[in-house]
Amino acid sequence: MKILGIDFGLKKIGLAIAEDGFVQPIKTLGRPSKFVKEVTKICQENEIALIVIGISEGVIAKRAKVFAGKLAELAGLPLDFQDETLTTQEAIAKMITIGKRKKARRELEDAYAAACILEEYLAERRGNV
C-alpha cells in the first residue's frame, strides 16, 4: 500500500511517499491555488491508497483541515493526520547529515519534512499493532 505524506504550508507543501515501510521525499509544490489538483494528480499517478497530512496548531491547522477536506473529496481517498511538531528541524538535520548543500536544503526541506511526518506516522502504527 502506498501512502502519500504531506507537509502542509500556506505557500508551499512537501510530499513524500511510503511503500512497504520505505519512505522517500518526492517534491515540493509551490502554487497554493493548485495544491489540491496537483496532489490529486500525484495520487492517481502513484496509485496512492492513503494520504497523511501533517497537522500543527492554530490557524495553520485550520487551513490544513480545509485543504484536507477538499483533497479527500477530489481524490476520493481516505486521509489521516499526524502531528508535525519539529519535523522541519528534523528534516534539515537529516539533510545536513547526508551532505545536502544549503540551496538544496531550502528547496527540499518541505519534502523531507513530509517524509519525517510519514516515518512518525508509520512508527506509531507499528507500535499500536
Backbone as CSV, one residue per row, in Angstrom:
resi,resn,N_x,N_y,N_z,CA_x,CA_y,CA_z,C_x,C_y,C_z
1,MET,0.842,-1.179,0.000,0.000,0.000,0.000,0.890,1.246,0.000
2,LYS,0.614,2.162,-0.897,1.361,3.412,-0.964,0.626,4.499,-0.181
3,ILE,1.410,5.243,0.584,0.869,6.336,1.396,1.570,7.620,0.992
4,LEU,0.785,8.676,0.804,1.340,9.989,0.493,1.367,10.819,1.765
5,GLY,2.521,11.354,2.097,2.660,12.246,3.247,2.749,13.682,2.767
6,ILE,2.103,14.577,3.499,2.070,15.985,3.121,2.481,16.854,4.292
7,ASP,3.477,17.701,4.036,3.848,18.767,4.973,3.157,20.023,4.446
8,PHE,2.053,20.399,5.056,1.220,21.493,4.558,1.739,22.847,5.017
9,GLY,1.775,23.779,4.085,2.113,25.161,4.376,1.253,26.063,3.524
10,LEU,1.189,27.320,3.879,0.341,28.246,3.135,0.926,28.623,1.776
11,LYS,2.249,28.605,1.653,2.894,28.979,0.395,3.437,27.791,-0.381
12,LYS,3.757,26.714,0.318,4.271,25.521,-0.343,3.974,24.305,0.515
13,ILE,3.968,23.148,-0.144,3.764,21.894,0.578,4.804,20.885,0.104
14,GLY,5.210,20.043,1.039,6.151,18.983,0.725,5.426,17.663,0.620
15,LEU,5.929,16.801,-0.258,5.305,15.499,-0.479,6.338,14.390,-0.345
16,ALA,5.896,13.283,0.222,6.727,12.084,0.346,5.827,10.870,0.163
17,ILE,6.417,9.781,-0.258,5.660,8.543,-0.451,6.288,7.437,0.379
18,ALA,5.417,6.644,1.012,5.851,5.455,1.746,5.267,4.223,1.061
19,GLU,6.129,3.223,0.905,5.673,1.946,0.370,6.485,0.848,1.028
20,ASP,5.795,-0.129,1.584,6.449,-1.247,2.262,7.425,-0.785,3.342
21,GLY,7.067,0.284,4.063,7.891,0.781,5.150,9.032,1.685,4.728
22,PHE,9.257,1.815,3.419,10.316,2.691,2.910,9.704,4.040,2.573
23,VAL,10.290,5.112,3.112,9.760,6.459,2.908,10.755,7.266,2.088
24,GLN,10.217,7.971,1.085,11.071,8.770,0.211,10.433,10.142,-0.047
25,PRO,11.187,11.220,0.212,10.688,12.547,-0.156,10.617,12.627,-1.679
26,ILE,9.554,13.262,-2.217,9.473,13.316,-3.674,9.538,14.722,-4.254
27,LYS,8.817,15.670,-3.682,8.870,17.005,-4.256,8.200,18.030,-3.361
28,THR,8.420,19.295,-3.719,7.763,20.414,-3.059,6.944,21.148,-4.100
29,LEU,5.708,21.450,-3.760,4.834,22.214,-4.649,4.742,23.637,-4.139
30,GLY,4.730,24.605,-5.063,4.736,25.996,-4.646,3.654,26.871,-5.240
31,ARG,2.549,26.299,-5.697,1.445,27.105,-6.222,0.194,26.811,-5.406
32,PRO,-0.036,27.573,-4.337,-1.143,27.275,-3.421,-2.500,27.108,-4.097
33,SER,-2.779,27.878,-5.132,-4.088,27.787,-5.779,-4.290,26.460,-6.503
34,LYS,-3.211,25.729,-6.745,-3.301,24.459,-7.476,-2.946,23.252,-6.630
35,PHE,-2.740,23.429,-5.329,-2.330,22.323,-4.460,-3.244,21.107,-4.590
36,VAL,-4.546,21.310,-4.467,-5.475,20.179,-4.441,-5.423,19.408,-5.755
37,LYS,-5.455,20.111,-6.873,-5.425,19.435,-8.176,-4.098,18.720,-8.408
38,GLU,-2.988,19.361,-8.066,-1.677,18.751,-8.272,-1.502,17.508,-7.410
39,VAL,-1.927,17.586,-6.149,-1.788,16.433,-5.252,-2.706,15.299,-5.703
40,THR,-3.899,15.625,-6.151,-4.813,14.602,-6.664,-4.187,13.872,-7.846
41,LYS,-3.559,14.615,-8.748,-2.897,14.013,-9.908,-1.758,13.093,-9.464
42,ILE,-0.976,13.542,-8.499,0.125,12.733,-7.977,-0.409,11.447,-7.343
43,CYS,-1.525,11.543,-6.638,-2.145,10.357,-6.029,-2.543,9.349,-7.097
44,GLN,-3.140,9.837,-8.173,-3.560,8.941,-9.256,-2.361,8.307,-9.947
45,GLU,-1.348,9.116,-10.258,-0.165,8.608,-10.962,0.597,7.569,-10.150
46,ASN,0.572,7.707,-8.831,1.334,6.816,-7.959,0.493,5.755,-7.261
47,GLU,-0.776,5.675,-7.607,-1.692,4.694,-7.020,-1.678,4.743,-5.491
48,ILE,-1.835,5.945,-4.971,-1.847,6.172,-3.530,-3.132,5.608,-2.928
49,ALA,-3.019,4.958,-1.765,-4.170,4.372,-1.085,-4.598,5.184,0.138
50,LEU,-3.688,6.001,0.693,-3.962,6.766,1.902,-3.127,8.038,1.875
51,ILE,-3.704,9.112,2.393,-2.995,10.385,2.497,-2.840,10.719,3.980
52,VAL,-1.629,11.106,4.380,-1.358,11.527,5.756,-0.879,12.974,5.698
53,ILE,-1.586,13.834,6.409,-1.263,15.258,6.405,-0.738,15.661,7.778
54,GLY,0.407,16.319,7.758,0.961,16.847,8.997,0.091,17.986,9.507
55,ILE,-0.158,17.973,10.786,-1.033,18.986,11.384,-0.314,19.638,12.556
56,SER,-0.448,20.942,12.640,0.165,21.683,13.744,-0.959,22.254,14.605
57,GLU,-0.786,23.473,15.043,-1.806,24.102,15.890,-2.204,25.446,15.302
58,GLY,-3.293,25.992,15.799,-3.690,27.342,15.441,-4.273,27.483,14.052
59,VAL,-4.031,28.642,13.458,-4.608,28.991,12.163,-4.165,28.033,11.065
60,ILE,-2.907,27.680,11.059,-2.411,26.779,10.006,-3.086,25.412,10.100
61,ALA,-3.404,24.963,11.296,-4.108,23.681,11.458,-5.497,23.761,10.841
62,LYS,-6.161,24.879,11.044,-7.495,25.054,10.445,-7.409,25.049,8.929
63,ARG,-6.413,25.739,8.385,-6.242,25.783,6.928,-5.878,24.395,6.386
64,ALA,-5.072,23.652,7.135,-4.702,22.297,6.714,-5.938,21.396,6.678
65,LYS,-6.830,21.557,7.628,-8.046,20.740,7.656,-8.988,21.093,6.504
66,VAL,-9.057,22.365,6.145,-9.857,22.774,4.982,-9.268,22.150,3.715
67,PHE,-7.943,22.267,3.571,-7.240,21.653,2.445,-7.514,20.149,2.412
68,ALA,-7.421,19.495,3.559,-7.634,18.044,3.647,-9.039,17.668,3.188
69,GLY,-10.017,18.445,3.588,-11.395,18.168,3.180,-11.571,18.252,1.673
70,LYS,-11.009,19.284,1.066,-11.085,19.438,-0.391,-10.345,18.311,-1.092
71,LEU,-9.180,17.972,-0.566,-8.375,16.917,-1.167,-9.071,15.559,-1.074
72,ALA,-9.619,15.256,0.082,-10.313,13.977,0.269,-11.494,13.860,-0.688
73,GLU,-12.197,14.964,-0.872,-13.350,14.969,-1.767,-12.918,14.765,-3.219
74,LEU,-11.910,15.494,-3.672,-11.482,15.410,-5.064,-10.743,14.102,-5.351
75,ALA,-9.860,13.699,-4.464,-9.066,12.486,-4.688,-9.850,11.219,-4.384
76,GLY,-10.858,11.337,-3.525,-11.645,10.166,-3.156,-10.861,9.146,-2.358
77,LEU,-9.911,9.635,-1.559,-9.060,8.741,-0.775,-9.228,9.011,0.715
78,PRO,-9.016,7.979,1.542,-9.030,8.220,2.981,-7.812,9.026,3.387
79,LEU,-7.974,9.791,4.455,-6.821,10.531,4.953,-6.788,10.508,6.459
80,ASP,-5.591,10.768,6.950,-5.343,10.773,8.384,-4.418,11.946,8.677
81,PHE,-4.340,12.315,9.945,-3.487,13.423,10.351,-2.383,12.907,11.266
82,GLN,-1.255,13.596,11.235,-0.112,13.264,12.075,0.481,14.559,12.609
83,ASP,0.793,14.594,13.880,1.446,15.763,14.468,2.746,16.034,13.729
84,GLU,2.950,17.295,13.346,4.157,17.631,12.600,5.158,18.456,13.411
85,THR,4.993,18.482,14.710,5.880,19.257,15.566,7.343,18.882,15.336
86,LEU,8.154,19.872,15.050,9.606,19.776,14.860,10.049,18.977,13.635
87,THR,9.132,18.644,12.728,9.550,17.849,11.574,10.457,18.632,10.618
88,THR,10.259,19.939,10.502,11.126,20.718,9.621,12.551,20.726,10.159
89,GLN,12.700,20.901,11.477,14.038,20.878,12.075,14.675,19.501,11.912
90,GLU,13.891,18.456,12.078,14.389,17.096,11.902,14.809,16.869,10.447
91,ALA,14.022,17.386,9.515,14.334,17.244,8.088,15.645,17.943,7.747
92,ILE,15.829,19.156,8.259,17.060,19.907,7.995,18.268,19.161,8.551
93,ALA,18.127,18.633,9.754,19.225,17.874,10.363,19.579,16.649,9.519
94,LYS,18.571,15.954,8.998,18.835,14.781,8.155,19.554,15.180,6.874
95,MET,19.134,16.298,6.277,19.758,16.733,5.030,21.208,17.161,5.249
96,ILE,21.471,17.789,6.383,22.853,18.154,6.714,23.694,16.896,6.874
97,THR,23.147,15.906,7.570,23.853,14.647,7.806,24.217,13.944,6.501
98,ILE,23.320,13.992,5.514,23.612,13.313,4.248,24.350,14.207,3.249
99,GLY,24.673,15.430,3.675,25.519,16.292,2.860,24.817,17.167,1.845
100,LYS,23.533,17.414,2.021,22.820,18.313,1.101,23.324,19.737,1.297
101,ARG,23.564,20.412,0.209,24.004,21.809,0.274,22.853,22.710,0.687
102,LYS,23.191,23.912,1.129,22.208,24.842,1.669,21.073,25.124,0.682
103,LYS,21.393,25.345,-0.583,20.359,25.625,-1.589,19.411,24.427,-1.725
104,ALA,19.966,23.239,-1.785,19.156,22.028,-1.896,18.294,21.839,-0.652
105,ARG,18.848,22.173,0.503,18.069,22.048,1.743,16.847,22.957,1.702
106,ARG,17.023,24.187,1.237,15.884,25.117,1.149,14.829,24.590,0.182
107,GLU,15.271,24.030,-0.924,14.342,23.531,-1.937,13.621,22.253,-1.500
108,LEU,14.278,21.446,-0.703,13.746,20.127,-0.355,13.236,19.981,1.074
109,GLU,13.393,21.010,1.899,13.066,20.831,3.313,11.620,20.418,3.537
110,ASP,10.702,20.896,2.723,9.297,20.520,2.910,9.044,19.063,2.524
111,ALA,9.694,18.595,1.463,9.561,17.191,1.073,10.164,16.271,2.133
112,TYR,11.316,16.676,2.675,11.935,15.886,3.743,11.091,15.926,5.022
113,ALA,10.461,17.071,5.289,9.562,17.162,6.448,8.363,16.236,6.248
114,ALA,7.860,16.158,5.017,6.761,15.227,4.724,7.210,13.787,4.976
115,ALA,8.454,13.480,4.625,8.994,12.139,4.889,9.071,11.873,6.391
116,CYS,9.477,12.872,7.154,9.530,12.720,8.619,8.132,12.488,9.194
117,ILE,7.158,13.202,8.668,5.769,13.027,9.104,5.330,11.584,8.843
118,LEU,5.629,11.079,7.651,5.257,9.695,7.314,5.983,8.680,8.187
119,GLU,7.268,8.904,8.431,8.027,7.986,9.279,7.434,7.916,10.679
120,GLU,7.063,9.065,11.236,6.447,9.084,12.566,5.083,8.402,12.547
121,TYR,4.329,8.642,11.504,3.015,8.012,11.355,3.151,6.486,11.339
122,LEU,4.058,5.997,10.513,4.272,4.554,10.411,4.795,3.961,11.713
123,ALA,5.697,4.660,12.366,6.258,4.179,13.636,5.169,4.062,14.694
124,GLU,4.290,5.038,14.759,3.198,4.991,15.734,2.241,3.850,15.432
125,ARG,1.990,3.584,14.165,1.069,2.495,13.803,1.688,1.143,14.121
126,ARG,3.001,1.023,13.893,3.675,-0.247,14.230,3.635,-0.481,15.733
127,GLY,3.759,0.595,16.500,3.725,0.492,17.962,2.379,0.076,18.494
128,ASN,1.319,0.348,17.723,-0.036,0.020,18.148,-0.480,-1.353,17.668
129,VAL,0.362,-2.040,16.913,-0.038,-3.352,16.359,0.206,-4.432,17.359
